[in-house]
Amino acid sequence: MRIKEGYLVREIADCHMVVPVGERVIEFKGIMTLNDTASFIWKCLSDDVTYDQLLTALLDEYEVDETTARTDLDEFLQNARECGVLKG
């Protein structure tokens, strides 16, 4: 899975925001803001990665137990799917 083409992350007033560009402006519904963990996951999704690779990256980057990492990852992926920015 990976982020669809046509989306950028911009830092605005210490907040990471997903910004659609080009044709994505028409289909993007809503606003997606990212905390530091979500921003990290977004960066990982710039390449085609599996769920397990994302989970491993989170566990390597943050001092967190696997249950918490899975919960955070699942919540991010659900939000990304609902916003239509996730491919695969």
PyMOL Python script that loads the backbone (N, CA, C, O; Angstrom):
from pymol import cmd

cmd.read_pdbstr("""\
ATOM      1  N   MET A   1       0.839  -1.176   0.000  1.00  0.00           N
ATOM      2  CA  MET A   1       0.000   0.000   0.000  1.00  0.00           C
ATOM      3  C   MET A   1       0.879   1.233   0.000  1.00  0.00           C
ATOM      4  O   MET A   1       2.031   1.198   0.433  1.00  0.00           O
ATOM      5  N   ARG A   2       0.321   2.308  -0.487  1.00  0.00           N
ATOM      6  CA  ARG A   2       1.053   3.572  -0.527  1.00  0.00           C
ATOM      7  C   ARG A   2       0.064   4.728  -0.686  1.00  0.00           C
ATOM      8  O   ARG A   2      -1.119   4.522  -0.958  1.00  0.00           O
ATOM      9  N   ILE A   3       0.575   5.942  -0.511  1.00  0.00           N
ATOM     10  CA  ILE A   3      -0.234   7.136  -0.690  1.00  0.00           C
ATOM     11  C   ILE A   3      -0.405   7.378  -2.193  1.00  0.00           C
ATOM     12  O   ILE A   3       0.545   7.236  -2.963  1.00  0.00           O
ATOM     13  N   LYS A   4      -1.630   7.746  -2.604  1.00  0.00           N
ATOM     14  CA  LYS A   4      -1.883   8.056  -4.006  1.00  0.00           C
ATOM     15  C   LYS A   4      -1.072   9.286  -4.423  1.00  0.00           C
ATOM     16  O   LYS A   4      -0.726  10.135  -3.602  1.00  0.00           O
ATOM     17  N   GLU A   5      -0.788   9.350  -5.702  1.00  0.00           N
ATOM     18  CA  GLU A   5      -0.151  10.536  -6.273  1.00  0.00           C
ATOM     19  C   GLU A   5      -1.080  11.735  -6.099  1.00  0.00           C
ATOM     20  O   GLU A   5      -2.302  11.583  -6.093  1.00  0.00           O
ATOM     21  N   GLY A   6      -0.507  12.911  -5.960  1.00  0.00           N
ATOM     22  CA  GLY A   6      -1.318  14.121  -5.913  1.00  0.00           C
ATOM     23  C   GLY A   6      -1.610  14.645  -4.523  1.00  0.00           C
ATOM     24  O   GLY A   6      -2.483  15.496  -4.354  1.00  0.00           O
ATOM     25  N   TYR A   7      -0.892  14.150  -3.520  1.00  0.00           N
ATOM     26  CA  TYR A   7      -1.065  14.648  -2.159  1.00  0.00           C
ATOM     27  C   TYR A   7       0.295  15.003  -1.582  1.00  0.00           C
ATOM     28  O   TYR A   7       1.268  14.267  -1.746  1.00  0.00           O
ATOM     29  N   LEU A   8       0.346  16.125  -0.914  1.00  0.00           N
ATOM     30  CA  LEU A   8       1.565  16.587  -0.250  1.00  0.00           C
ATOM     31  C   LEU A   8       1.245  16.849   1.212  1.00  0.00           C
ATOM     32  O   LEU A   8       0.091  17.066   1.580  1.00  0.00           O
ATOM     33  N   VAL A   9       2.277  16.824   2.035  1.00  0.00           N
ATOM     34  CA  VAL A   9       2.122  17.223   3.434  1.00  0.00           C
ATOM     35  C   VAL A   9       2.861  18.533   3.604  1.00  0.00           C
ATOM     36  O   VAL A   9       4.022  18.670   3.220  1.00  0.00           O
ATOM     37  N   ARG A  10       2.166  19.488   4.186  1.00  0.00           N
ATOM     38  CA  ARG A  10       2.752  20.811   4.453  1.00  0.00           C
ATOM     39  C   ARG A  10       2.627  21.099   5.930  1.00  0.00           C
ATOM     40  O   ARG A  10       1.624  20.762   6.559  1.00  0.00           O
ATOM     41  N   GLU A  11       3.656  21.728   6.483  1.00  0.00           N
ATOM     42  CA  GLU A  11       3.611  22.140   7.877  1.00  0.00           C
ATOM     43  C   GLU A  11       3.087  23.565   7.937  1.00  0.00           C
ATOM     44  O   GLU A  11       3.674  24.488   7.372  1.00  0.00           O
ATOM     45  N   ILE A  12       1.974  23.722   8.631  1.00  0.00           N
ATOM     46  CA  ILE A  12       1.331  25.026   8.767  1.00  0.00           C
ATOM     47  C   ILE A  12       1.095  25.254  10.261  1.00  0.00           C
ATOM     48  O   ILE A  12       0.337  24.524  10.899  1.00  0.00           O
ATOM     49  N   ALA A  13       1.747  26.264  10.801  1.00  0.00           N
ATOM     50  CA  ALA A  13       1.591  26.602  12.224  1.00  0.00           C
ATOM     51  C   ALA A  13       1.825  25.386  13.118  1.00  0.00           C
ATOM     52  O   ALA A  13       1.001  25.064  13.974  1.00  0.00           O
ATOM     53  N   ASP A  14       2.948  24.722  12.909  1.00  0.00           N
ATOM     54  CA  ASP A  14       3.341  23.540  13.693  1.00  0.00           C
ATOM     55  C   ASP A  14       2.372  22.363  13.569  1.00  0.00           C
ATOM     56  O   ASP A  14       2.323  21.503  14.448  1.00  0.00           O
ATOM     57  N   CYS A  15       1.614  22.325  12.496  1.00  0.00           N
ATOM     58  CA  CYS A  15       0.670  21.238  12.254  1.00  0.00           C
ATOM     59  C   CYS A  15       0.921  20.697  10.846  1.00  0.00           C
ATOM     60  O   CYS A  15       1.061  21.468   9.897  1.00  0.00           O
ATOM     61  N   HIS A  16       0.977  19.384  10.715  1.00  0.00           N
ATOM     62  CA  HIS A  16       1.161  18.760   9.405  1.00  0.00           C
ATOM     63  C   HIS A  16      -0.215  18.550   8.780  1.00  0.00           C
ATOM     64  O   HIS A  16      -1.087  17.909   9.366  1.00  0.00           O
ATOM     65  N   MET A  17      -0.390  19.099   7.586  1.00  0.00           N
ATOM     66  CA  MET A  17      -1.668  18.999   6.893  1.00  0.00           C
ATOM     67  C   MET A  17      -1.480  18.367   5.515  1.00  0.00           C
ATOM     68  O   MET A  17      -0.517  18.659   4.807  1.00  0.00           O
ATOM     69  N   VAL A  18      -2.421  17.498   5.153  1.00  0.00           N
ATOM     70  CA  VAL A  18      -2.410  16.886   3.829  1.00  0.00           C
ATOM     71  C   VAL A  18      -3.059  17.869   2.868  1.00  0.00           C
ATOM     72  O   VAL A  18      -4.162  18.360   3.110  1.00  0.00           O
ATOM     73  N   VAL A  19      -2.364  18.147   1.781  1.00  0.00           N
ATOM     74  CA  VAL A  19      -2.830  19.112   0.796  1.00  0.00           C
ATOM     75  C   VAL A  19      -2.936  18.410  -0.566  1.00  0.00           C
ATOM     76  O   VAL A  19      -1.950  17.862  -1.057  1.00  0.00           O
ATOM     77  N   PRO A  20      -4.124  18.427  -1.172  1.00  0.00           N
ATOM     78  CA  PRO A  20      -4.254  17.834  -2.500  1.00  0.00           C
ATOM     79  C   PRO A  20      -3.714  18.807  -3.560  1.00  0.00           C
ATOM     80  O   PRO A  20      -3.782  20.024  -3.390  1.00  0.00           O
ATOM     81  N   VAL A  21      -3.185  18.259  -4.637  1.00  0.00           N
ATOM     82  CA  VAL A  21      -2.716  19.085  -5.753  1.00  0.00           C
ATOM     83  C   VAL A  21      -3.289  18.526  -7.052  1.00  0.00           C
ATOM     84  O   VAL A  21      -3.626  17.346  -7.147  1.00  0.00           O
ATOM     85  N   GLY A  22      -3.390  19.394  -8.040  1.00  0.00           N
ATOM     86  CA  GLY A  22      -3.888  18.977  -9.349  1.00  0.00           C
ATOM     87  C   GLY A  22      -5.319  18.480  -9.273  1.00  0.00           C
ATOM     88  O   GLY A  22      -6.164  19.082  -8.611  1.00  0.00           O
ATOM     89  N   GLU A  23      -5.579  17.381  -9.952  1.00  0.00           N
ATOM     90  CA  GLU A  23      -6.929  16.819 -10.012  1.00  0.00           C
ATOM     91  C   GLU A  23      -7.425  16.316  -8.659  1.00  0.00           C
ATOM     92  O   GLU A  23      -8.631  16.174  -8.452  1.00  0.00           O
ATOM     93  N   ARG A  24      -6.516  16.052  -7.754  1.00  0.00           N
ATOM     94  CA  ARG A  24      -6.917  15.542  -6.438  1.00  0.00           C
ATOM     95  C   ARG A  24      -7.729  16.562  -5.650  1.00  0.00           C
ATOM     96  O   ARG A  24      -8.477  16.195  -4.743  1.00  0.00           O
ATOM     97  N   VAL A  25      -7.586  17.841  -5.989  1.00  0.00           N
ATOM     98  CA  VAL A  25      -8.342  18.887  -5.294  1.00  0.00           C
ATOM     99  C   VAL A  25      -9.838  18.625  -5.420  1.00  0.00           C
ATOM    100  O   VAL A  25     -10.594  18.869  -4.481  1.00  0.00           O
ATOM    101  N   ILE A  26     -10.263  18.132  -6.572  1.00  0.00           N
ATOM    102  CA  ILE A  26     -11.680  17.890  -6.830  1.00  0.00           C
ATOM    103  C   ILE A  26     -12.212  16.730  -5.999  1.00  0.00           C
ATOM    104  O   ILE A  26     -13.333  16.795  -5.495  1.00  0.00           O
ATOM    105  N   GLU A  27     -11.423  15.673  -5.849  1.00  0.00           N
ATOM    106  CA  GLU A  27     -11.929  14.464  -5.186  1.00  0.00           C
ATOM    107  C   GLU A  27     -11.631  14.392  -3.697  1.00  0.00           C
ATOM    108  O   GLU A  27     -12.229  13.571  -3.001  1.00  0.00           O
ATOM    109  N   PHE A  28     -10.736  15.215  -3.186  1.00  0.00           N
ATOM    110  CA  PHE A  28     -10.389  15.177  -1.768  1.00  0.00           C
ATOM    111  C   PHE A  28     -11.509  15.783  -0.946  1.00  0.00           C
ATOM    112  O   PHE A  28     -11.895  16.933  -1.157  1.00  0.00           O
ATOM    113  N   LYS A  29     -12.022  15.017  -0.023  1.00  0.00           N
ATOM    114  CA  LYS A  29     -13.151  15.468   0.784  1.00  0.00           C
ATOM    115  C   LYS A  29     -12.698  15.624   2.231  1.00  0.00           C
ATOM    116  O   LYS A  29     -12.369  14.638   2.890  1.00  0.00           O
ATOM    117  N   GLY A  30     -12.681  16.838   2.719  1.00  0.00           N
ATOM    118  CA  GLY A  30     -12.337  17.066   4.109  1.00  0.00           C
ATOM    119  C   GLY A  30     -10.918  17.553   4.301  1.00  0.00           C
ATOM    120  O   GLY A  30     -10.229  17.942   3.358  1.00  0.00           O
ATOM    121  N   ILE A  31     -10.509  17.516   5.546  1.00  0.00           N
ATOM    122  CA  ILE A  31      -9.168  17.949   5.935  1.00  0.00           C
ATOM    123  C   ILE A  31      -8.512  16.800   6.679  1.00  0.00           C
ATOM    124  O   ILE A  31      -9.152  16.132   7.492  1.00  0.00           O
ATOM    125  N   MET A  32      -7.256  16.574   6.405  1.00  0.00           N
ATOM    126  CA  MET A  32      -6.522  15.537   7.110  1.00  0.00           C
ATOM    127  C   MET A  32      -5.303  16.182   7.744  1.00  0.00           C
ATOM    128  O   MET A  32      -4.402  16.652   7.049  1.00  0.00           O
ATOM    129  N   THR A  33      -5.284  16.200   9.067  1.00  0.00           N
ATOM    130  CA  THR A  33      -4.121  16.704   9.790  1.00  0.00           C
ATOM    131  C   THR A  33      -3.377  15.513  10.377  1.00  0.00           C
ATOM    132  O   THR A  33      -3.976  14.489  10.706  1.00  0.00           O
ATOM    133  N   LEU A  34      -2.079  15.661  10.503  1.00  0.00           N
ATOM    134  CA  LEU A  34      -1.246  14.565  10.967  1.00  0.00           C
ATOM    135  C   LEU A  34      -0.474  14.968  12.219  1.00  0.00           C
ATOM    136  O   LEU A  34       0.154  16.026  12.260  1.00  0.00           O
ATOM    137  N   ASN A  35      -0.526  14.114  13.239  1.00  0.00           N
ATOM    138  CA  ASN A  35       0.364  14.316  14.373  1.00  0.00           C
ATOM    139  C   ASN A  35       1.730  13.738  13.991  1.00  0.00           C
ATOM    140  O   ASN A  35       1.907  13.277  12.863  1.00  0.00           O
ATOM    141  N   ASP A  36       2.677  13.758  14.896  1.00  0.00           N
ATOM    142  CA  ASP A  36       4.030  13.292  14.558  1.00  0.00           C
ATOM    143  C   ASP A  36       4.047  11.826  14.125  1.00  0.00           C
ATOM    144  O   ASP A  36       4.748  11.470  13.177  1.00  0.00           O
ATOM    145  N   THR A  37       3.289  10.981  14.804  1.00  0.00           N
ATOM    146  CA  THR A  37       3.246   9.564  14.446  1.00  0.00           C
ATOM    147  C   THR A  37       2.613   9.370  13.072  1.00  0.00           C
ATOM    148  O   THR A  37       3.123   8.609  12.251  1.00  0.00           O
ATOM    149  N   ALA A  38       1.514  10.051  12.828  1.00  0.00           N
ATOM    150  CA  ALA A  38       0.850   9.943  11.526  1.00  0.00           C
ATOM    151  C   ALA A  38       1.748  10.470  10.408  1.00  0.00           C
ATOM    152  O   ALA A  38       1.764   9.923   9.305  1.00  0.00           O
ATOM    153  N   SER A  39       2.493  11.532  10.698  1.00  0.00           N
ATOM    154  CA  SER A  39       3.435  12.070   9.715  1.00  0.00           C
ATOM    155  C   SER A  39       4.523  11.042   9.388  1.00  0.00           C
ATOM    156  O   SER A  39       4.928  10.900   8.234  1.00  0.00           O
ATOM    157  N   PHE A  40       4.984  10.335  10.410  1.00  0.00           N
ATOM    158  CA  PHE A  40       5.979   9.269  10.202  1.00  0.00           C
ATOM    159  C   PHE A  40       5.399   8.169   9.316  1.00  0.00           C
ATOM    160  O   PHE A  40       6.055   7.712   8.380  1.00  0.00           O
ATOM    161  N   ILE A  41       4.169   7.745   9.611  1.00  0.00           N
ATOM    162  CA  ILE A  41       3.529   6.706   8.808  1.00  0.00           C
ATOM    163  C   ILE A  41       3.357   7.191   7.373  1.00  0.00           C
ATOM    164  O   ILE A  41       3.597   6.434   6.431  1.00  0.00           O
ATOM    165  N   TRP A  42       2.945   8.442   7.198  1.00  0.00           N
ATOM    166  CA  TRP A  42       2.770   9.011   5.857  1.00  0.00           C
ATOM    167  C   TRP A  42       4.079   8.904   5.067  1.00  0.00           C
ATOM    168  O   TRP A  42       4.081   8.496   3.905  1.00  0.00           O
ATOM    169  N   LYS A  43       5.184   9.274   5.710  1.00  0.00           N
ATOM    170  CA  LYS A  43       6.490   9.199   5.034  1.00  0.00           C
ATOM    171  C   LYS A  43       6.811   7.765   4.636  1.00  0.00           C
ATOM    172  O   LYS A  43       7.333   7.522   3.548  1.00  0.00           O
ATOM    173  N   CYS A  44       6.502   6.818   5.511  1.00  0.00           N
ATOM    174  CA  CYS A  44       6.738   5.403   5.183  1.00  0.00           C
ATOM    175  C   CYS A  44       5.911   4.972   3.984  1.00  0.00           C
ATOM    176  O   CYS A  44       6.346   4.132   3.197  1.00  0.00           O
ATOM    177  N   LEU A  45       4.718   5.544   3.841  1.00  0.00           N
ATOM    178  CA  LEU A  45       3.819   5.187   2.749  1.00  0.00           C
ATOM    179  C   LEU A  45       4.177   5.863   1.425  1.00  0.00           C
ATOM    180  O   LEU A  45       3.463   5.707   0.434  1.00  0.00           O
ATOM    181  N   SER A  46       5.280   6.612   1.407  1.00  0.00           N
ATOM    182  CA  SER A  46       5.719   7.175   0.132  1.00  0.00           C
ATOM    183  C   SER A  46       6.272   6.071  -0.767  1.00  0.00           C
ATOM    184  O   SER A  46       6.352   6.231  -1.985  1.00  0.00           O
ATOM    185  N   ASP A  47       6.651   4.954  -0.155  1.00  0.00           N
ATOM    186  CA  ASP A  47       7.058   3.753  -0.890  1.00  0.00           C
ATOM    187  C   ASP A  47       5.960   2.711  -0.723  1.00  0.00           C
ATOM    188  O   ASP A  47       5.148   2.800   0.198  1.00  0.00           O
ATOM    189  N   ASP A  48       5.938   1.740  -1.598  1.00  0.00           N
ATOM    190  CA  ASP A  48       4.968   0.659  -1.489  1.00  0.00           C
ATOM    191  C   ASP A  48       5.407  -0.260  -0.355  1.00  0.00           C
ATOM    192  O   ASP A  48       6.441  -0.920  -0.460  1.00  0.00           O
ATOM    193  N   VAL A  49       4.633  -0.310   0.725  1.00  0.00           N
ATOM    194  CA  VAL A  49       4.985  -1.110   1.898  1.00  0.00           C
ATOM    195  C   VAL A  49       3.798  -1.960   2.328  1.00  0.00           C
ATOM    196  O   VAL A  49       2.650  -1.680   1.984  1.00  0.00           O
ATOM    197  N   THR A  50       4.102  -2.992   3.077  1.00  0.00           N
ATOM    198  CA  THR A  50       3.055  -3.849   3.623  1.00  0.00           C
ATOM    199  C   THR A  50       2.685  -3.374   5.022  1.00  0.00           C
ATOM    200  O   THR A  50       3.386  -2.564   5.629  1.00  0.00           O
ATOM    201  N   TYR A  51       1.589  -3.885   5.509  1.00  0.00           N
ATOM    202  CA  TYR A  51       1.151  -3.575   6.868  1.00  0.00           C
ATOM    203  C   TYR A  51       2.244  -3.955   7.866  1.00  0.00           C
ATOM    204  O   TYR A  51       2.575  -3.179   8.762  1.00  0.00           O
ATOM    205  N   ASP A  52       2.797  -5.148   7.704  1.00  0.00           N
ATOM    206  CA  ASP A  52       3.831  -5.621   8.633  1.00  0.00           C
ATOM    207  C   ASP A  52       5.074  -4.731   8.600  1.00  0.00           C
ATOM    208  O   ASP A  52       5.694  -4.503   9.639  1.00  0.00           O
ATOM    209  N   GLN A  53       5.442  -4.232   7.434  1.00  0.00           N
ATOM    210  CA  GLN A  53       6.580  -3.321   7.340  1.00  0.00           C
ATOM    211  C   GLN A  53       6.295  -2.005   8.062  1.00  0.00           C
ATOM    212  O   GLN A  53       7.172  -1.449   8.723  1.00  0.00           O
ATOM    213  N   LEU A  54       5.074  -1.516   7.931  1.00  0.00           N
ATOM    214  CA  LEU A  54       4.687  -0.295   8.644  1.00  0.00           C
ATOM    215  C   LEU A  54       4.729  -0.513  10.149  1.00  0.00           C
ATOM    216  O   LEU A  54       5.235   0.331  10.890  1.00  0.00           O
ATOM    217  N   LEU A  55       4.204  -1.634  10.597  1.00  0.00           N
ATOM    218  CA  LEU A  55       4.191  -1.942  12.023  1.00  0.00           C
ATOM    219  C   LEU A  55       5.617  -2.040  12.566  1.00  0.00           C
ATOM    220  O   LEU A  55       5.918  -1.504  13.632  1.00  0.00           O
ATOM    221  N   THR A  56       6.476  -2.713  11.842  1.00  0.00           N
ATOM    222  CA  THR A  56       7.871  -2.832  12.256  1.00  0.00           C
ATOM    223  C   THR A  56       8.552  -1.473  12.315  1.00  0.00           C
ATOM    224  O   THR A  56       9.313  -1.200  13.244  1.00  0.00           O
ATOM    225  N   ALA A  57       8.288  -0.628  11.339  1.00  0.00           N
ATOM    226  CA  ALA A  57       8.866   0.719  11.324  1.00  0.00           C
ATOM    227  C   ALA A  57       8.417   1.519  12.546  1.00  0.00           C
ATOM    228  O   ALA A  57       9.224   2.216  13.160  1.00  0.00           O
ATOM    229  N   LEU A  58       7.142   1.423  12.900  1.00  0.00           N
ATOM    230  CA  LEU A  58       6.633   2.114  14.090  1.00  0.00           C
ATOM    231  C   LEU A  58       7.308   1.605  15.356  1.00  0.00           C
ATOM    232  O   LEU A  58       7.703   2.390  16.218  1.00  0.00           O
ATOM    233  N   LEU A  59       7.436   0.294  15.461  1.00  0.00           N
ATOM    234  CA  LEU A  59       8.058  -0.288  16.651  1.00  0.00           C
ATOM    235  C   LEU A  59       9.534   0.084  16.749  1.00  0.00           C
ATOM    236  O   LEU A  59      10.059   0.250  17.850  1.00  0.00           O
ATOM    237  N   ASP A  60      10.200   0.214  15.616  1.00  0.00           N
ATOM    238  CA  ASP A  60      11.609   0.611  15.604  1.00  0.00           C
ATOM    239  C   ASP A  60      11.788   2.092  15.937  1.00  0.00           C
ATOM    240  O   ASP A  60      12.772   2.476  16.568  1.00  0.00           O
ATOM    241  N   GLU A  61      10.834   2.922  15.510  1.00  0.00           N
ATOM    242  CA  GLU A  61      10.949   4.378  15.665  1.00  0.00           C
ATOM    243  C   GLU A  61      10.526   4.867  17.048  1.00  0.00           C
ATOM    244  O   GLU A  61      11.114   5.805  17.587  1.00  0.00           O
ATOM    245  N   TYR A  62       9.504   4.229  17.618  1.00  0.00           N
ATOM    246  CA  TYR A  62       8.922   4.709  18.867  1.00  0.00           C
ATOM    247  C   TYR A  62       9.014   3.654  19.964  1.00  0.00           C
ATOM    248  O   TYR A  62       8.996   2.455  19.685  1.00  0.00           O
ATOM    249  N   GLU A  63       9.111   4.098  21.183  1.00  0.00           N
ATOM    250  CA  GLU A  63       9.093   3.195  22.331  1.00  0.00           C
ATOM    251  C   GLU A  63       7.645   2.934  22.697  1.00  0.00           C
ATOM    252  O   GLU A  63       7.067   3.617  23.542  1.00  0.00           O
ATOM    253  N   VAL A  64       7.070   1.935  22.044  1.00  0.00           N
ATOM    254  CA  VAL A  64       5.661   1.628  22.203  1.00  0.00           C
ATOM    255  C   VAL A  64       5.479   0.123  22.079  1.00  0.00           C
ATOM    256  O   VAL A  64       6.224  -0.548  21.365  1.00  0.00           O
ATOM    257  N   ASP A  65       4.475  -0.401  22.786  1.00  0.00           N
ATOM    258  CA  ASP A  65       4.211  -1.831  22.675  1.00  0.00           C
ATOM    259  C   ASP A  65       3.461  -2.128  21.379  1.00  0.00           C
ATOM    260  O   ASP A  65       2.882  -1.233  20.763  1.00  0.00           O
ATOM    261  N   GLU A  66       3.481  -3.381  20.982  1.00  0.00           N
ATOM    262  CA  GLU A  66       2.903  -3.760  19.692  1.00  0.00           C
ATOM    263  C   GLU A  66       1.398  -3.489  19.619  1.00  0.00           C
ATOM    264  O   GLU A  66       0.894  -3.092  18.569  1.00  0.00           O
ATOM    265  N   THR A  67       0.684  -3.698  20.712  1.00  0.00           N
ATOM    266  CA  THR A  67      -0.758  -3.461  20.716  1.00  0.00           C
ATOM    267  C   THR A  67      -1.072  -1.993  20.440  1.00  0.00           C
ATOM    268  O   THR A  67      -1.960  -1.687  19.644  1.00  0.00           O
ATOM    269  N   THR A  68      -0.355  -1.094  21.086  1.00  0.00           N
ATOM    270  CA  THR A  68      -0.559   0.337  20.868  1.00  0.00           C
ATOM    271  C   THR A  68      -0.193   0.719  19.447  1.00  0.00           C
ATOM    272  O   THR A  68      -0.908   1.488  18.805  1.00  0.00           O
ATOM    273  N   ALA A  69       0.926   0.181  18.945  1.00  0.00           N
ATOM    274  CA  ALA A  69       1.352   0.476  17.574  1.00  0.00           C
ATOM    275  C   ALA A  69       0.303   0.013  16.570  1.00  0.00           C
ATOM    276  O   ALA A  69      -0.014   0.737  15.626  1.00  0.00           O
ATOM    277  N   ARG A  70      -0.234  -1.179  16.765  1.00  0.00           N
ATOM    278  CA  ARG A  70      -1.272  -1.699  15.861  1.00  0.00           C
ATOM    279  C   ARG A  70      -2.517  -0.814  15.888  1.00  0.00           C
ATOM    280  O   ARG A  70      -3.091  -0.503  14.845  1.00  0.00           O
ATOM    281  N   THR A  71      -2.927  -0.413  17.089  1.00  0.00           N
ATOM    282  CA  THR A  71      -4.107   0.433  17.230  1.00  0.00           C
ATOM    283  C   THR A  71      -3.916   1.758  16.500  1.00  0.00           C
ATOM    284  O   THR A  71      -4.792   2.200  15.757  1.00  0.00           O
ATOM    285  N   ASP A  72      -2.760   2.390  16.719  1.00  0.00           N
ATOM    286  CA  ASP A  72      -2.471   3.663  16.057  1.00  0.00           C
ATOM    287  C   ASP A  72      -2.404   3.499  14.543  1.00  0.00           C
ATOM    288  O   ASP A  72      -2.945   4.318  13.800  1.00  0.00           O
ATOM    289  N   LEU A  73      -1.744   2.448  14.095  1.00  0.00           N
ATOM    290  CA  LEU A  73      -1.610   2.200  12.659  1.00  0.00           C
ATOM    291  C   LEU A  73      -2.971   1.931  12.023  1.00  0.00           C
ATOM    292  O   LEU A  73      -3.282   2.474  10.963  1.00  0.00           O
ATOM    293  N   ASP A  74      -3.777   1.097  12.668  1.00  0.00           N
ATOM    294  CA  ASP A  74      -5.105   0.786  12.134  1.00  0.00           C
ATOM    295  C   ASP A  74      -5.971   2.041  12.037  1.00  0.00           C
ATOM    296  O   ASP A  74      -6.696   2.226  11.060  1.00  0.00           O
ATOM    297  N   GLU A  75      -5.893   2.899  13.053  1.00  0.00           N
ATOM    298  CA  GLU A  75      -6.674   4.141  13.047  1.00  0.00           C
ATOM    299  C   GLU A  75      -6.224   5.059  11.907  1.00  0.00           C
ATOM    300  O   GLU A  75      -7.054   5.639  11.207  1.00  0.00           O
ATOM    301  N   PHE A  76      -4.901   5.188  11.725  1.00  0.00           N
ATOM    302  CA  PHE A  76      -4.397   6.015  10.636  1.00  0.00           C
ATOM    303  C   PHE A  76      -4.849   5.476   9.282  1.00  0.00           C
ATOM    304  O   PHE A  76      -5.334   6.231   8.440  1.00  0.00           O
ATOM    305  N   LEU A  77      -4.691   4.172   9.074  1.00  0.00           N
ATOM    306  CA  LEU A  77      -5.043   3.575   7.789  1.00  0.00           C
ATOM    307  C   LEU A  77      -6.538   3.711   7.503  1.00  0.00           C
ATOM    308  O   LEU A  77      -6.927   3.948   6.359  1.00  0.00           O
ATOM    309  N   GLN A  78      -7.371   3.566   8.521  1.00  0.00           N
ATOM    310  CA  GLN A  78      -8.816   3.739   8.342  1.00  0.00           C
ATOM    311  C   GLN A  78      -9.131   5.175   7.927  1.00  0.00           C
ATOM    312  O   GLN A  78      -9.914   5.400   7.003  1.00  0.00           O
ATOM    313  N   ASN A  79      -8.525   6.138   8.606  1.00  0.00           N
ATOM    314  CA  ASN A  79      -8.743   7.546   8.259  1.00  0.00           C
ATOM    315  C   ASN A  79      -8.246   7.848   6.847  1.00  0.00           C
ATOM    316  O   ASN A  79      -8.902   8.575   6.100  1.00  0.00           O
ATOM    317  N   ALA A  80      -7.107   7.300   6.482  1.00  0.00           N
ATOM    318  CA  ALA A  80      -6.549   7.520   5.150  1.00  0.00           C
ATOM    319  C   ALA A  80      -7.459   6.937   4.074  1.00  0.00           C
ATOM    320  O   ALA A  80      -7.653   7.544   3.021  1.00  0.00           O
ATOM    321  N   ARG A  81      -8.016   5.755   4.343  1.00  0.00           N
ATOM    322  CA  ARG A  81      -8.959   5.157   3.388  1.00  0.00           C
ATOM    323  C   ARG A  81     -10.220   6.006   3.263  1.00  0.00           C
ATOM    324  O   ARG A  81     -10.713   6.228   2.157  1.00  0.00           O
ATOM    325  N   GLU A  82     -10.744   6.479   4.391  1.00  0.00           N
ATOM    326  CA  GLU A  82     -11.956   7.296   4.368  1.00  0.00           C
ATOM    327  C   GLU A  82     -11.729   8.605   3.613  1.00  0.00           C
ATOM    328  O   GLU A  82     -12.637   9.101   2.945  1.00  0.00           O
ATOM    329  N   CYS A  83     -10.525   9.164   3.716  1.00  0.00           N
ATOM    330  CA  CYS A  83     -10.202  10.404   3.000  1.00  0.00           C
ATOM    331  C   CYS A  83      -9.847  10.142   1.538  1.00  0.00           C
ATOM    332  O   CYS A  83      -9.763  11.072   0.736  1.00  0.00           O
ATOM    333  N   GLY A  84      -9.641   8.878   1.200  1.00  0.00           N
ATOM    334  CA  GLY A  84      -9.347   8.516  -0.186  1.00  0.00           C
ATOM    335  C   GLY A  84      -7.915   8.749  -0.625  1.00  0.00           C
ATOM    336  O   GLY A  84      -7.650   8.863  -1.821  1.00  0.00           O
ATOM    337  N   VAL A  85      -6.985   8.822   0.318  1.00  0.00           N
ATOM    338  CA  VAL A  85      -5.596   9.103  -0.051  1.00  0.00           C
ATOM    339  C   VAL A  85      -4.738   7.840  -0.149  1.00  0.00           C
ATOM    340  O   VAL A  85      -3.592   7.900  -0.595  1.00  0.00           O
ATOM    341  N   LEU A  86      -5.285   6.709   0.262  1.00  0.00           N
ATOM    342  CA  LEU A  86      -4.513   5.468   0.290  1.00  0.00           C
ATOM    343  C   LEU A  86      -4.770   4.625  -0.941  1.00  0.00           C
ATOM    344  O   LEU A  86      -5.908   4.462  -1.382  1.00  0.00           O
ATOM    345  N   LYS A  87      -3.691   4.095  -1.485  1.00  0.00           N
ATOM    346  CA  LYS A  87      -3.760   3.243  -2.668  1.00  0.00           C
ATOM    347  C   LYS A  87      -3.304   1.842  -2.257  1.00  0.00           C
ATOM    348  O   LYS A  87      -2.247   1.689  -1.644  1.00  0.00           O
ATOM    349  N   GLY A  88      -4.067   0.860  -2.580  1.00  0.00           N
ATOM    350  CA  GLY A  88      -3.675  -0.517  -2.299  1.00  0.00           C
ATOM    351  C   GLY A  88      -4.066  -1.047  -0.957  1.00  0.00           C
ATOM    352  O   GLY A  88      -3.775  -2.200  -0.639  1.00  0.00           O
TER     353      GLY A  88
END
""", "prot")
cmd.dss("prot")
cmd.show_as("cartoon", "prot")
cmd.util.cbc("prot")
cmd.orient("prot")
